[in-house]
């Protein structure tokens, strides 16, 4: 089947009161694990390719998009392919030319007025090409070592931002942080409820690897729809590789330790899919 549009998966999840999980792809094994877990659980999923992942692969988005899209198209359940945390307009254009139909364009580091101006221009360009746009307001924290506890998205400002930019979804700062390896984030559920009531587009939770299972479920109930997860997969991958190499230090064939690493990520994704989307 063709890759599913992110817009359709997010809209369906929001309408039904469920969440839809979006997992970051770094290697082919990440994409394979995510799609395999989606098939095992029978639940839809979003494969995300970040600007940092593209940089890791030499700066050209086409090979990673092509491989990820091929895996999405081969899955027996709906799987979407999405660009995540894109700052470069050149990368956005290249990704859309390569066939991606949704993007999270990240201008949140700019002052509010500049964020509005840039996001509105990008959204207009994307919508002319049928591309769904997510943006961010507030500071989730954790990227590039920056952590800003207490910085939260204001509901009134969020409503004004959406009206001014025309974005299709909004990532909001409600207490989570990127790159957390321990699940100790404390979400502001009252703020999530107020944001859900005050804005007319789906809400996105970034930095979800640090949120405990019960709070992920509660976040969806309170109003979050798209739940982004990256670090949890890397923790599972790295632990499996480390364990294998400790047990068999003479191994040099990466297939020997990538196989258990992929299996560990599959297990992690399957568990989180059931928490978020089931």
C-alpha positions as CSV (number, residue, x, y, z in Angstrom):
1,X,0.0,0.0,0.0
2,X,1.2,3.6,-0.4
3,X,2.5,5.5,2.6
4,X,-0.4,6.9,4.6
5,X,-0.7,10.7,4.8
6,X,0.2,12.0,8.3
7,X,-2.8,14.3,8.1
8,X,-5.2,11.4,7.8
9,X,-3.6,9.5,10.7
10,X,-3.6,12.5,13.0
11,X,-7.1,13.5,12.1
12,X,-8.5,10.0,12.6
13,X,-6.7,9.8,16.0
14,X,-8.1,13.2,17.2
15,X,-11.6,12.4,16.0
16,X,-11.6,9.1,18.0
17,X,-9.9,10.4,21.1
18,X,-6.9,8.3,20.7
19,X,-3.2,9.2,20.2
20,X,-1.0,8.4,17.2
21,X,2.6,7.7,17.9
22,X,5.5,9.1,15.8
23,X,8.9,7.5,16.1
24,X,12.2,9.0,14.9
25,X,14.2,7.1,12.2
26,X,18.0,7.2,12.3
27,X,19.0,3.9,10.7
28,X,17.2,1.5,8.4
29,X,16.9,-0.8,11.5
30,X,14.8,2.0,13.2
31,X,12.3,2.1,10.4
32,X,12.1,-1.7,10.1
33,X,11.5,-2.0,13.9
34,X,8.8,0.7,13.9
35,X,6.9,-0.8,11.0
36,X,7.2,-4.3,12.4
37,X,5.8,-3.2,15.7
38,X,2.9,-1.5,14.0
39,X,2.1,-4.7,12.1
40,X,2.3,-6.7,15.3
41,X,-0.1,-4.4,17.1
42,X,-2.3,-3.6,14.1
43,X,-1.9,0.1,14.9
44,X,-1.0,3.0,12.6
45,X,2.3,4.8,13.1
46,X,4.4,7.7,11.8
47,X,8.0,7.4,10.8
48,X,9.8,10.7,11.4
49,X,13.1,11.9,9.8
50,X,14.7,14.8,11.5
51,X,17.1,17.3,10.2
52,X,19.7,15.9,12.5
53,X,19.2,12.4,11.0
54,X,19.6,13.8,7.5
55,X,22.9,15.6,8.6
56,X,24.1,12.2,10.1
57,X,23.6,10.7,6.7
58,X,25.6,13.3,4.8
59,X,23.1,16.0,4.4
60,X,21.1,14.5,1.5
61,X,17.6,13.6,2.5
62,X,16.7,11.6,-0.6
63,X,18.3,8.2,0.4
64,X,16.8,8.1,3.9
65,X,13.4,9.3,2.7
66,X,13.4,6.7,-0.1
67,X,14.3,3.8,2.2
68,X,11.9,4.9,4.9
69,X,9.1,5.4,2.4
70,X,9.7,1.9,0.9
71,X,9.3,0.4,4.4
72,X,6.1,2.4,4.9
73,X,4.7,1.3,1.6
74,X,5.5,-2.4,2.4
75,X,3.7,-2.4,5.7
76,X,0.4,-4.1,6.3
77,X,-1.0,-1.2,8.4
78,X,-1.1,2.5,7.7
79,X,2.4,4.0,8.1
80,X,3.2,7.7,7.3
81,X,6.6,9.4,6.6
82,X,7.1,12.8,8.1
83,X,10.0,15.3,8.3
84,X,10.6,16.4,11.9
85,X,12.3,19.5,13.4
86,X,13.3,21.0,10.1
87,X,15.0,24.4,10.3
88,X,16.4,24.5,6.7
89,X,14.1,25.7,4.0
90,X,16.3,24.0,1.4
91,X,15.9,20.7,3.2
92,X,12.2,21.2,3.4
93,X,12.0,21.8,-0.4
94,X,14.2,18.8,-1.0
95,X,12.1,16.6,1.2
96,X,8.9,17.6,-0.5
97,X,10.5,17.0,-3.9
98,X,11.4,13.5,-2.6
99,X,7.8,12.8,-1.8
100,X,7.2,13.7,1.8
101,X,3.8,15.1,2.4
102,X,4.1,16.4,6.0
103,X,6.7,18.4,7.9
104,X,7.3,19.9,11.3
105,X,9.0,23.2,10.5
106,X,10.8,24.5,13.7
107,X,11.1,28.3,14.0
108,X,10.4,28.3,17.7
109,X,13.9,29.6,18.6
110,X,13.1,32.9,16.9
111,X,11.3,35.7,18.6
112,X,7.6,35.3,18.5
113,X,7.0,37.8,15.7
114,X,9.7,36.2,13.5
115,X,8.4,32.8,14.3
116,X,4.9,33.8,13.1
117,X,6.3,35.5,9.9
118,X,8.5,32.5,8.9
119,X,6.0,29.9,9.8
120,X,3.2,31.6,7.9
121,X,5.3,31.9,4.8
122,X,6.4,28.2,5.0
123,X,2.9,27.0,5.7
124,X,1.5,28.9,2.7
125,X,4.2,27.4,0.5
126,X,3.6,23.9,1.9
127,X,-0.2,24.1,1.5
128,X,0.2,25.1,-2.1
129,X,1.8,21.7,-2.6
130,X,-0.6,19.7,-0.4
131,X,1.9,19.4,2.5
132,X,0.6,19.2,6.1
133,X,2.5,21.5,8.5
134,X,3.3,21.1,12.2
135,X,5.0,23.9,14.1
136,X,6.1,24.6,17.7
137,X,5.3,27.3,20.2
138,X,7.0,27.5,23.6
139,X,10.3,25.7,24.5
140,X,10.2,22.0,25.0
141,X,13.8,22.0,26.0
142,X,16.5,19.4,25.8
143,X,17.7,19.9,22.2
144,X,21.4,20.8,21.9
145,X,21.8,20.6,25.7
146,X,19.3,23.4,26.3
147,X,16.7,22.7,29.0
148,X,14.2,25.3,30.1
149,X,11.9,24.0,32.9
150,X,9.0,26.3,33.5
151,X,8.7,27.6,29.9
152,X,5.2,26.7,28.8
153,X,3.0,27.4,25.8
154,X,0.4,30.1,26.6
155,X,-3.1,29.1,25.3
156,X,-4.0,32.6,24.2
157,X,-0.8,33.0,22.3
158,X,-1.2,29.6,20.8
159,X,-4.7,30.4,19.4
160,X,-3.3,33.7,18.0
161,X,-0.3,31.9,16.5
162,X,-2.5,29.3,14.7
163,X,-4.8,32.0,13.3
164,X,-1.8,34.0,12.0
165,X,0.1,31.1,10.5
166,X,-2.5,28.6,9.3
167,X,-0.5,25.6,10.6
168,X,-2.2,22.2,10.8
169,X,-0.9,21.0,14.2
170,X,1.0,22.6,17.1
171,X,3.7,21.2,19.3
172,X,3.4,22.6,22.7
173,X,5.6,22.9,25.8
174,X,3.8,21.3,28.7
175,X,6.6,19.8,30.8
176,X,8.4,17.3,28.6
177,X,12.0,17.6,27.4
178,X,13.9,16.1,24.4
179,X,16.6,13.5,24.9
180,X,15.5,12.2,28.3
181,X,16.8,8.7,29.2
182,X,14.8,8.5,32.4
183,X,11.0,8.6,32.5
184,X,10.7,11.4,35.1
185,X,9.0,14.2,33.1
186,X,6.1,15.9,34.9
187,X,3.4,17.1,32.5
188,X,1.0,20.0,33.2
189,X,-2.3,18.3,32.4
190,X,-4.4,21.3,33.3
191,X,-2.4,23.3,30.6
192,X,-3.0,20.5,28.1
193,X,-6.7,20.6,28.8
194,X,-6.8,24.4,28.3
195,X,-4.7,24.2,25.1
196,X,-7.0,21.6,23.7
197,X,-10.0,23.7,24.5
198,X,-8.5,26.9,23.2
199,X,-7.0,25.8,19.8
200,X,-8.6,24.3,16.8
201,X,-5.8,22.0,15.6
202,X,-4.3,18.8,16.9
203,X,-1.7,19.1,19.7
204,X,1.7,17.4,19.6
205,X,3.8,16.2,22.5
206,X,7.5,16.3,21.9
207,X,10.1,14.7,24.2
208,X,7.8,11.8,25.1
209,X,10.5,9.3,25.9
210,X,10.8,10.9,29.3
211,X,7.1,10.5,30.1
212,X,5.8,7.5,32.1
213,X,3.2,5.2,30.5
214,X,0.4,6.3,32.7
215,X,1.1,10.0,32.0
216,X,1.2,9.3,28.3
217,X,-2.3,7.8,28.4
218,X,-3.4,10.8,30.6
219,X,-1.9,13.3,28.2
220,X,-3.9,11.8,25.3
221,X,-7.1,11.9,27.4
222,X,-6.4,15.5,28.2
223,X,-6.0,16.5,24.6
224,X,-2.6,15.5,23.1
225,X,-2.9,13.7,19.7
226,X,0.5,13.1,18.1
227,X,3.1,11.7,20.5
228,X,6.7,12.0,19.4
229,X,9.3,9.5,20.6
230,X,13.0,9.1,19.7
231,X,15.3,8.6,22.6
232,X,13.5,5.5,24.0
233,X,14.4,3.6,20.8
234,X,18.0,4.6,21.0
235,X,18.2,3.5,24.6
236,X,16.8,0.0,23.6
237,X,19.1,-0.2,20.5
238,X,22.3,0.8,22.4
239,X,21.6,-1.5,25.4
240,X,21.1,-4.5,23.1
241,X,24.3,-3.8,21.1
242,X,26.3,-3.3,24.3
243,X,25.0,-6.5,25.9
244,X,25.8,-8.5,22.7
245,X,29.3,-7.1,22.4
246,X,30.0,-7.8,26.1
247,X,28.8,-11.3,25.7
248,X,30.6,-11.9,22.4
249,X,33.6,-9.4,22.3
250,X,35.1,-11.1,19.2
251,X,32.1,-10.4,17.0
252,X,32.8,-8.1,14.0
253,X,29.8,-8.7,11.8
254,X,27.3,-5.8,12.6
255,X,24.4,-8.1,11.6
256,X,25.1,-10.1,14.7
257,X,24.4,-7.2,17.1
258,X,22.1,-5.2,14.9
259,X,19.6,-8.1,14.9
260,X,19.0,-8.0,18.7
261,X,19.1,-4.2,18.6
262,X,16.3,-4.1,16.0
263,X,14.3,-6.6,18.0
264,X,14.7,-4.5,21.2
265,X,13.4,-1.4,19.4
266,X,10.5,-3.4,18.0
267,X,9.5,-4.5,21.5
268,X,9.8,-0.9,22.8
269,X,7.7,0.5,19.9
270,X,5.0,-2.2,20.3
271,X,4.7,-1.4,24.0
272,X,4.4,2.3,23.4
273,X,2.0,1.9,20.6
274,X,-0.4,0.0,22.9
275,X,0.0,2.7,25.5
276,X,-0.6,5.6,23.1
277,X,-2.9,4.4,20.3
278,X,-4.7,1.3,21.5
